[in-house]
Amino acid sequence: MPVISIRIDVKLKRKMDELSYINWSEVIRRKIEEVIEEEERKGKKGGKDYKKISEASVRSYQFFLNYGGKNSGDVIREWRERNWQL
């Protein structure tokens, strides 16, 4: 089995030593597995939710088409100008 090492502060290490009956390797191993399973359930890789990114891309493109191919900055500027004229 591969071995990894982590760094923790002295205070945390002291507390772990006080609870020496706990198998800390097993605790850490289980937590790593939980995090991996959770990320896999979300469909994320590298911390990115590609489904949400794809949906945002589609909405952005729809916005672009709805406003005559203008970028969002130009549209916001137009809205502000209209509000000032009222």
N, CA and C of each residue as an Amber inpcrd file, in Angstrom:
protein
   258
   0.8530000  -1.1750000   0.0000000   0.0000000   0.0000000   0.0000000
   0.8950000   1.2340000   0.0000000   0.6190000   2.2300000  -0.8750000
   1.4260000   3.4470000  -0.9000000   1.2950000   4.2300000   0.4040000
   2.2900000   5.0160000   0.6930000   2.3170000   5.8240000   1.9040000
   2.3290000   7.2900000   1.5010000   1.5030000   8.1020000   2.1900000
   1.5410000   9.5490000   1.9870000   1.8650000  10.1960000   3.3200000
   2.3170000  11.4220000   3.2850000   2.5670000  12.1320000   4.5370000
   1.8730000  13.4820000   4.4670000   1.4600000  13.9810000   5.6230000
   0.8140000  15.2840000   5.7200000   1.4760000  16.0680000   6.8460000
   1.3110000  17.3530000   6.7880000   1.8280000  18.2030000   7.8600000
   0.6480000  18.7480000   8.6650000   0.7690000  18.7030000   9.9670000
  -0.2440000  19.2620000  10.8600000   0.4690000  20.0920000  11.9120000
  -0.2680000  20.9920000  12.5330000   0.3960000  21.8160000  13.5530000
   0.5890000  21.0250000  14.8520000   1.4300000  21.5380000  15.6970000
   1.8170000  20.8520000  16.9420000   0.6110000  20.6410000  17.8490000
  -0.2490000  21.6270000  17.9380000  -1.4210000  21.5430000  18.8110000
  -2.3280000  20.3830000  18.3950000  -2.5560000  20.2520000  17.0950000
  -3.3800000  19.1580000  16.5980000  -2.7180000  17.8080000  16.8760000
  -1.4220000  17.7210000  16.6810000  -0.6900000  16.4740000  16.9370000
  -0.8050000  16.0780000  18.4080000  -0.7130000  17.0420000  19.3010000
  -0.8540000  16.7430000  20.7340000  -2.2310000  16.1580000  21.0340000
  -3.2530000  16.7630000  20.4290000  -4.6080000  16.2580000  20.6520000
  -4.7710000  14.8440000  20.0950000  -4.1640000  14.6000000  18.9430000
  -4.2190000  13.2530000  18.3800000  -3.5110000  12.2670000  19.3000000
  -2.3830000  12.6630000  19.8550000  -1.6410000  11.7840000  20.7670000
  -2.4530000  11.4670000  22.0250000  -3.2510000  12.4410000  22.4780000
  -4.0910000  12.2050000  23.6470000  -5.1630000  11.1450000  23.3520000
  -5.5160000  11.0310000  22.0870000  -6.5130000  10.0380000  21.6710000
  -5.8150000   8.9260000  20.8910000  -4.7650000   8.4170000  21.4650000
  -3.9050000   7.4530000  20.7680000  -4.5970000   6.1250000  20.4410000
  -5.7310000   5.8560000  21.0620000  -6.4490000   4.6190000  20.7860000
  -7.1610000   4.6700000  19.4260000  -7.2380000   5.8740000  18.8150000
  -7.8730000   6.0280000  17.5050000  -6.8630000   5.7380000  16.4150000
  -7.2640000   4.9720000  15.4360000  -6.4160000   4.6720000  14.2840000
  -6.5310000   5.8470000  13.3060000  -5.6360000   6.8130000  13.4330000
  -5.7180000   8.0350000  12.6430000  -5.5350000   7.7790000  11.1540000
  -4.7450000   6.7920000  10.8140000  -4.5790000   6.4440000   9.3960000
  -5.9140000   6.0330000   8.7890000  -6.6750000   5.2420000   9.5350000
  -7.9730000   4.7930000   9.0480000  -8.9530000   5.9600000   8.9480000
  -8.9230000   6.8480000   9.9300000  -9.8000000   8.0250000   9.9080000
  -9.5240000   8.8590000   8.6560000  -8.2620000   9.1130000   8.3810000
  -7.8760000   9.9190000   7.2200000  -8.2290000   9.1920000   5.9230000
  -7.9690000   7.9080000   5.8670000  -8.2810000   7.1120000   4.6790000
  -9.7820000   7.1770000   4.3680000 -10.6190000   7.0170000   5.3940000
 -12.0700000   7.0660000   5.1970000 -12.5260000   8.4440000   4.7070000
 -11.9570000   9.4770000   5.2840000 -12.3430000  10.8310000   4.8850000
 -11.9400000  11.0990000   3.4360000 -10.7800000  10.6630000   3.0360000
 -10.3430000  10.8290000   1.6460000 -11.3180000  10.1070000   0.7170000
 -11.7120000   8.8930000   1.0850000 -12.6760000   8.1380000   0.2800000
 -14.0120000   8.8650000   0.1860000 -14.4760000   9.4390000   1.2940000
 -15.7420000  10.1820000   1.3020000 -15.6870000  11.3620000   0.3420000
 -14.6070000  12.0980000   0.3920000 -14.4690000  13.2740000  -0.4670000
 -14.4480000  12.8580000  -1.9350000 -13.7190000  11.8040000  -2.2480000
 -13.6580000  11.3150000  -3.6260000 -15.0410000  10.8770000  -4.1010000
 -15.7610000  10.1120000  -3.2770000 -17.0990000   9.6600000  -3.6490000
 -18.0460000  10.8370000  -3.8590000 -17.9670000  11.8280000  -2.9920000
 -18.8260000  13.0060000  -3.1200000 -18.5410000  13.7520000  -4.4240000
 -17.2900000  13.9350000  -4.7360000 -16.9160000  14.6280000  -5.9700000
 -17.3510000  13.8340000  -7.1920000 -17.2210000  12.5180000  -7.1390000
 -17.6530000  11.6850000  -8.2600000 -19.1680000  11.7380000  -8.4300000
 -19.8980000  11.7910000  -7.3070000 -21.3530000  11.8930000  -7.3640000
 -21.7780000  13.2030000  -8.0230000 -21.0500000  14.2600000  -7.7560000
 -21.3580000  15.5640000  -8.3350000 -20.9720000  15.6310000  -9.8070000
 -20.1860000  14.6750000 -10.2520000 -19.7470000  14.7030000 -11.6380000
 -18.6450000  15.7150000 -11.8610000 -17.9030000  16.0040000 -10.8280000
 -16.8550000  17.0150000 -10.9230000 -15.5020000  16.3580000 -11.1130000
 -14.6900000  17.0290000 -11.8670000 -13.2960000  16.6280000 -12.0090000
 -12.4740000  17.8900000 -11.8760000 -11.5080000  17.8710000 -11.0250000
 -10.6900000  19.0540000 -10.8420000 -11.4490000  20.1930000 -10.1950000
 -12.5200000  19.8590000  -9.4600000 -13.2820000  20.8950000  -8.7670000
 -14.2460000  21.6520000  -9.6640000 -14.4240000  21.2430000 -10.9280000
 -15.2970000  21.9530000 -11.8470000 -16.5430000  21.1330000 -12.1260000
 -17.6750000  21.8120000 -12.1290000 -18.9460000  21.1740000 -12.4420000
 -19.2320000  21.4610000 -13.9110000 -18.8590000  20.5170000 -14.7640000
 -18.9550000  20.7350000 -16.1950000 -20.3910000  20.8630000 -16.6770000
 -21.3360000  20.2620000 -15.9840000 -22.7370000  20.4010000 -16.3610000
 -23.1800000  21.8550000 -16.1880000 -22.8510000  22.4640000 -15.0510000
 -23.2170000  23.8590000 -14.8190000 -22.4940000  24.7850000 -15.7850000
 -21.2420000  24.4840000 -16.0730000 -20.4810000  25.3060000 -17.0160000
 -21.1420000  25.2540000 -18.3860000 -21.5620000  24.0650000 -18.8040000
 -22.2230000  23.9060000 -20.0960000 -23.5400000  24.6690000 -20.1330000
 -24.3320000  24.5780000 -19.0710000 -25.6110000  25.2940000 -19.0090000
 -25.3940000  26.8020000 -19.0620000 -24.3960000  27.2920000 -18.3680000
 -24.0880000  28.7240000 -18.3780000 -23.6580000  29.1700000 -19.7730000
 -22.9220000  28.3310000 -20.4550000 -22.4840000  28.6440000 -21.8080000
 -23.6790000  28.7760000 -22.7470000 -24.6370000  27.8660000 -22.6130000
 -25.8430000  27.9180000 -23.4460000 -26.6270000  29.1890000 -23.1490000
 -26.8080000  29.5200000 -21.8650000 -27.5400000  30.7430000 -21.4980000
 -26.8350000  31.9840000 -22.0280000 -25.5260000  31.9860000 -21.9460000
 -24.7530000  33.1190000 -22.4400000 -24.9430000  33.2990000 -23.9400000
 -24.9260000  32.1950000 -24.6590000 -25.1070000  32.2570000 -26.1080000
 -26.5230000  32.7250000 -26.4510000 -27.5300000  32.2510000 -25.7010000
 -28.9090000  32.6950000 -25.9220000 -29.0310000  34.1980000 -25.6720000
 -28.3740000  34.6920000 -24.6360000 -28.3580000  36.1170000 -24.3390000
 -27.7630000  36.8750000 -25.5210000 -26.6550000  36.3870000 -26.0170000
 -25.9630000  36.9850000 -27.1490000 -26.8990000  37.0810000 -28.3600000
 -27.6410000  36.0020000 -28.6520000 -28.5570000  36.0060000 -29.7990000
 -29.7490000  36.9300000 -29.5660000 -30.2870000  36.9390000 -28.3500000
 -31.4570000  37.7620000 -28.0350000 -31.1750000  39.2500000 -28.1310000
 -29.9510000  39.6450000 -27.9520000 -29.6070000  41.0680000 -27.9550000
 -28.7550000  41.4450000 -29.1520000 -29.0560000  40.8280000 -30.2810000
 -28.4580000  41.2290000 -31.5420000 -26.9560000  41.0620000 -31.6140000
 -26.4150000  40.1110000 -30.9310000 -24.9820000  39.8580000 -31.0180000
 -24.1350000  40.8300000 -30.2130000 -24.7700000  41.6080000 -29.3320000
 -24.0200000  42.5480000 -28.4950000 -23.4820000  41.8160000 -27.2680000
 -22.3590000  42.2800000 -26.7600000 -21.8520000  41.6670000 -25.5350000
 -22.6150000  42.2240000 -24.3350000 -22.5120000  41.5550000 -23.2100000
 -23.3000000  41.9290000 -22.0280000 -22.9850000  43.3450000 -21.5560000
 -21.7460000  43.7720000 -21.6860000 -21.3790000  45.1320000 -21.2630000
 -22.1300000  46.1880000 -22.0540000 -22.2500000  45.9830000 -23.3770000
 -22.9740000  46.9330000 -24.2130000 -24.4530000  46.9740000 -23.8470000
 -25.0430000  45.8040000 -23.5830000 -26.4640000  45.7370000 -23.2240000
 -26.7040000  46.4440000 -21.8990000 -25.8750000  46.2140000 -20.9300000
 -26.0210000  46.8700000 -19.6180000 -25.9080000  48.3780000 -19.7730000
 -24.9620000  48.8250000 -20.5750000 -24.7840000  50.2520000 -20.8200000
 -26.0560000  50.8520000 -21.4210000 -26.6630000  50.1430000 -22.3870000
 -27.9030000  50.6130000 -22.9940000 -29.0340000  50.6920000 -21.9680000
 -29.1650000  49.6660000 -21.1240000 -30.2050000  49.6760000 -20.0920000
 -30.0240000  50.8720000 -19.1630000 -28.8040000  51.1220000 -18.7580000
 -28.5360000  52.2550000 -17.8570000 -28.8960000  53.5720000 -18.5240000
 -28.5240000  53.7120000 -19.7940000 -28.8360000  54.9430000 -20.5080000
 -30.3400000  55.1430000 -20.6150000 -31.0970000  54.0690000 -20.8740000
 -32.5640000  54.1860000 -20.9520000 -33.1580000  54.6110000 -19.6270000
 -32.6460000  54.0680000 -18.5260000 -33.1680000  54.4180000 -17.2020000
 -32.8860000  55.8840000 -16.8640000 -31.7510000  56.3990000 -17.3000000
 -31.4080000  57.7930000 -17.0250000 -32.2800000  58.7450000 -17.8430000
 -32.7700000  58.2840000 -18.9850000 -33.5770000  59.1410000 -19.8450000
 -35.0160000  59.2120000 -19.3820000 -35.4480000  58.2830000 -18.5330000
 -36.8490000  58.2740000 -18.0740000 -37.1180000  59.3480000 -17.0980000
